[in-house]
Amino acid sequence: MAGPRVEVDGGILEGGGQILRVSTALSCLLGLPLRVQKIRAGRSTPGLRPQHLSGLEVVRDLCDGHLEGAEIGSTEITFTPKEIRGGTHTADTKTAGFVFVVQSIYVSFCYTFLRGYYPKGGGEVILRMSPVKQLDPINLTDRGLVTKIYGRAFVAGVLPLKFSFKMDNLWSQGNIVAETSTGCLLAGSALGKRGVNADKVGIDAAEMLLANLRHGGAVDECLQDQLIIFMALANGVSRIKTGPVTLHTQTAIHFAEQLAKARFTVKKSKDEEDASKDTYVIECEGIGVTNPSL
């Protein structure tokens, strides 16, 4: 699987851990040796933090790869992948971001087993995967009509739940989800902290959802960048309609084009109903990766 080593600049665009996540996931999937330099150069504390090191070790173990320069504070690593291994894997990724990397590599179904809370974490997720020969392209451009809106609030603490609405010294998380007639899910979320009233958490989550609904797209701002890897690997043309393209999405597109050689275009939506909205269509000609094990 070895080929020429790809040079990745970890200081451009988003300039943080996302570049590590995207580049190592694609490296693992495509068998591309790579060197990542200027790791997290865009952060106040550049270099690998414990959660990034742990995540890199997870990816290394998934494909029985070779990792050099991986230590706390390092600003450069080299990674040489081998074949992705099946079976059962257990790992502490230290951060939710690298859960997405594992999910990308295995194209797996994910569900929460144990919820964690910022800043201590402690969450657990289970990923289950059924192998496929090839990914089909996606077309998420028709949002349809909103048919249902519901919310969930999660509170960490030892007091009875009824007190959580009256006190502002508990950690809380709020999620509000909109379902549409075409099966789309768009969401807003907010994180509470000591000194912030629970009502404020709910209002912030609702405002984020409303912003995602106003642009008329079928994909919200948090899902945008997570779809880029799958679009790049699929066999055919994928399209998603969304709101303003985030920096995370721009970063994912840049490295999907560099490593996977997929072709992306981002254009303002030409649909009549989107004329007055900040709506965009992201299109990708995927490279049609096939699973060599099937």
Buried (B, 14 or more C-beta within 10 A) or exposed (E): BEEEBBEBBBBBBBBBBBBBBBBBBBBBBBBBBBBBBBBBBBBEEBBBBEBBBBBBBBBBEBBEBEBEBBEEEBBBBBBBBBEBEEEEEEBEBBBEBBBBBBBBBBBEEBEEEEEBBEEEBEBEBEBEBEEEEBBEBBBBBEBEEEEEEEBEBBBBBEEEEEEBBEEBEBBBBBBBBBBBEEEBEBBBBBBBEEEBBBEBBBEBBBEBBEBBBEBBBBBBBBBBBBBBBBBBBBBBBBBBBBBEBBEBBBBBBBBBBBBBEBBBEBEEBEBEEBEEBBBBBBBBBBBEBEEEEE
